[in-house]
């Protein structure tokens, strides 16, 4: 009994989609870890080198937002759009953590508890992951996961990177995500018409 070629196309399409999603997750994880590692290593080498790399990754974060808002991204498969969102968010976390670390090292920012020097960047990155999860509308992820903040800003200077990060998430990342999703829906309607 011969099988119809169309009956084989659906499982192949599903397997291809699963493969693409898994590869996207792996690439995002490796790229995100490398961003954190590069900023941490350069900051440990010298504060000025860490500052330069932080500024470069801040530019990459802006490019991620710009890419997400583009017409071309609206035609990407959903896993690629989600990958852009995740990479942009992780770059923003890495940049904010580096800014907080630089302010702490300069003695301008005060946090409670004061992070140990060798673990400070990881503590700040964890804190900004908490801030991001806490900001996701309707999910209450930090409450549901029992994920408490590891640090608490204790002066105005320490709060500046936190406020900047929150503004970036609200007015940058979530706004770009909304534009991308709306454009994606319109693009799908145009393709079906």
N, C-alpha and C positions, 0 to 999 in steps of 0.2 A: 504494500500500500504506500503510495507516494504522498508526501506531505506538501502542502501548498506553500510556495515561497513567502507569502504574506504572513502565514502563521509563525514562521521563524523570525520575521522582522521585529515583532513586538518584544520577544524575550531578548533579542540582541540589542534593541534600543534601550530597554530597561537596564541591561548589564552595562552598556556603554555609559548611561547616565550615572549609575552607581559608581563606576570606575572614575568618571570625571569628578564626582563629588568627593570621593575618597582622596583622589590626587589633590584636589583643591584644599581639602582640610590639611593634608600632609604638608603641602607647600606653604600654606598660611602659618602653620605651626612652626616650621623651620625658619621662615622669614621673620616671624615675630620674635622668636628666641634669639635670632641673630641680631635684631635691632637692639633688644635689651642688652645682649652681651657686648655689642660694639660700644654702646653708650657707657656701660659700666666699665669696660676696659679702658676706654679713652679718658674717662673721668678719673679713674684711679691712677692713670699715667701722669696726668697733669690737668688741673682744673680748666685751663684755657683750651686745651685740646678737647676736653669734654664739652665745653661751651660751644666750640665750633661745630662739633658733630651734632650737638643738640639742635643748633640752629639749622643745620642741613636736614635733619629729620623733621623739624618743624615745617620746612619747605616741602618735604615729601608728604607730610600730612595734608598740607594745603592742596597739593597736586592730587591726592586721593579724593578730596572733596570735589575738586574741579572735574576729575574724571567721572565721579559718580553722577554729577549733574549733566554730563554730556549726552547728546542724542545717541551717540554710538553705544554708550553703556546701557541705554534703555532697551537695546536689542540683544544684549548679552543674555545667555542662559542665567537663570536665577542664582545658581551657585557661584557664578563669577561676580555678580553684583554683591552677594553676601560676602564674598571674599574681599572685595574692595572695602566694604564697610568694616569688616573685622580688622583688616590690615591698617586702615586709617585710625580705628579706635586704639589698636595696640601701639601704633606710632605715637598717638596723642598721649597715651598713658606713659610711654617711655620718656617723652619730652617733658611732661609735667613732673614726673618723678625726678628727672635730672635737674629741672629748675628748682625744685624743692631742696634737693641735695646741695646744689650750688649755694642757695641762700643759707642753708644750715651751716655749711662749711665756712661761709663768710662771717658767721656769727650774727646774722641779721634776723634769721627765723628761729623761732622756739617751738618745739613740739614736745608733747608729753605722751608716752615716755620718750626721752631722747634716744634716738636709735644709735646702736653701736656703730662705730666707723666702718667696720668691715661688712656690716649687714644693712647699712642705711639705704642703699639704692633699692635693694630687694624689699625692704619695709615700705619705702615710698611707692614702689610699683604695686605692691599688694594693697596699699591704702587707696591708690587711684583706681584699681580694679573694683574695690568696694564702692568708691564714689560713683563709678559708671553703673554698676549693678543697682545701686540705690536710686539712681536717676531714671532707670528704665520705667516708663509709665505703665502702671497697672500690674506689674509683675511682683513687686515687693520681694525681689530675689534675695536681697540681703537678710530680710526677716525669715523667709522660708528656708534659706540655707544655713541659718544661724551663723552668719558671716559678719562678725563685728569689726569695726574699724580698728586697725592696729596702732594708729597714731591719732593725735588730736592737735590741730594747730592752736598755739597759745598766744600768738600776737598777730598784729595786722599784716606784717610782712609774710608770715607763714601762710596766711589766708589768701594772699594774692594769687599764687599759682592754682589754688583750689577753685577760686572764683573764676579765673581764666579758663580752667579746664571745664567747669560746669557750663560756662557760656559757650565754649567750643562745642560741647556735646549738644546743648539745646539749640543754638542758633547755627551751628555748622553741621554736625554729624546727623542729628535727627531731621533737620530741615533738608539736607541733601538726600537723605534716605526717603523722605516724603516725596521730593521732586522725582527721584529715580522711580519710586513705586508708581506714582501717578503717570509718569511718562511711559513706563513699562505697560501699564494697562491700556493707555491710548495707542501705543505701538501695536499691541496684540489685537486691538479692535481694528486698526488700519490694515493689518495683515489678513484678518479674516474677511474684510469687506471686499 
